Amino acid sequence: MNRYVMVGASAAGVTAAETLRRYDPNSEIVMVSDERVIYSRPLLSYYLAGKLNEEQLLYRPRDFFERYKIKALFTRAVGLDPEKSQVHLQDGSAITYDKLLLATGASPRFPAIEGIRERAGVFGLRKLEEDAKAILSWLPQARRAVVLGGGLVGLKAAAALKERGLNVTVLVDSPHALSQMLDESSARIFEGLFERNGVPIRTKAKPVALLGKKNVEGVQLASGEVFPCDLVIVGKGVDPNLELLQDTKLRKDYGVLVDDHLRTSVENIYAAGDVAQVRDVVRGEPWINALWPCAVEQGRIAALNMLGRETRYRGSMRMNSVQFFGVPVISAGLAVLTPGPLGGRSGEHDETLESRPAPGIYRKIFLKDDTIVGFVLVGEVPIEAAGLLRILMDRRVNVADVKEELLELGPDLGYLLPLIAQNREHFVEREFQELVQTVGV
């Protein structure tokens, strides 16, 4: 009887455990986690805004471990010894595994700013207890907040704090907000939207120090300008948790390097989720797309391979969908890069299709050699249309014959049927039939 050990109990680890138990009802499953409840991290900003309570955050019920006959160890994993097949725990004990899944996730990226670790009132927004609940307990003494970073987490946190009645300013190092999700034109739409809703976004603003004696009292920029505040939230992205790889032979780059079966370079060790560097289907190279759906699928595929049911992971793709102040946006693929050599590689796109068919609606599609490599959709758009663009991008379908119509994306997508039919060999049969149904024919 095998012992499967998972380090991490979020999307990847939980899905892996469920998959293992489904196909192997008798083996021992052990999960190591420093959090006792399983919740949805993408929903933390709604909890912070007061729109969801803790029960509504739960991704799995509180008795999940009992239901699936999982031994839960609520502690931190602090070391890994592949030669002995052991994971070392914070209390000094160790647990032996037959197969191990690293689903350690990622942590907020705190910039190297004077005082950022010393001042009270400075938080990330990644964990329920450590971050979200701590912020809520701090709110009674807060009136002015500064959010460092204009990514998804930063802007969602800023909107949540505004809902709570705080005066909020967002400081962004980059030339525009959402620089990992949107191109400059679409980002400007949301910068204006935040401004109109009372949340100014300052771009090209480089913070150098957090002021105050014990509690944070302000953020100082390189220009000398100071933004007084009594609460700071850091939303400048995340870094994969690689601490367990220290002093091991596991290959890593930015994250843990894995093959198409989510296997690491060391036998019987797999990785999935925000810590795993997998093949990006658009870039064609190892990448981390730290997205909840990617983590779920990787957890499932990793578990199948741990069971010996050889299953290939096709790769991940960046895709985000969010709504700010009632305006939705979907971004996918290489939607933020500019043409030209980057890092010695050829340009990520060589053509752009752009449309503003109505007030509040903006569409942009990036092409490379007549295939879709990225898109941005602002405003209402049929979800089927966004899904169709994603599949055409994933399957690298040549869209030269429909470029002029590609941005229409109305409820009637029948004009795309000839394109789908001509490229039938790109799709598996089930996918092809679903596409034919999607275009409404």
Secondary structure, DSSP 8 states (H G I E B T S, - for coil): --EEEEE--SHHHHHHHHHHHHH-SSSEEEEEES-SS-B-GGGHHHHHHTSS-HHHHBSS-TTHHHHTTEEEEES-EEEEETTTTEEEETTS-EEE-SEEEE---EEE-----BTTTTSBTEE-SS-IIIIIIHHHHHGGG-SEEEEE--SHHHHHHHHHHHHTT-EEEEE-SSSSSSTTT--HHHHHHHHHHHHHTT--EESS--EEEEE-SSB--EEEETTS-EEE-SEEEE-S-EEE--GGGTTS---BSSSEE--TTSB-SSTTEEE-GGGEEEEBTTT-SEE----HHHHHHHHHHHHHHHTT-------B--EEEEEETTEEEEEEES-S--SS-BTTB--S-SEEEEEEEETTEEEEEEEETTEEEEEEEES---HHHHHHHHHHHHTT-B-GGGTTTTT---S--GGGHHHHHHTGGGS-HHHHHHHHHHTT-
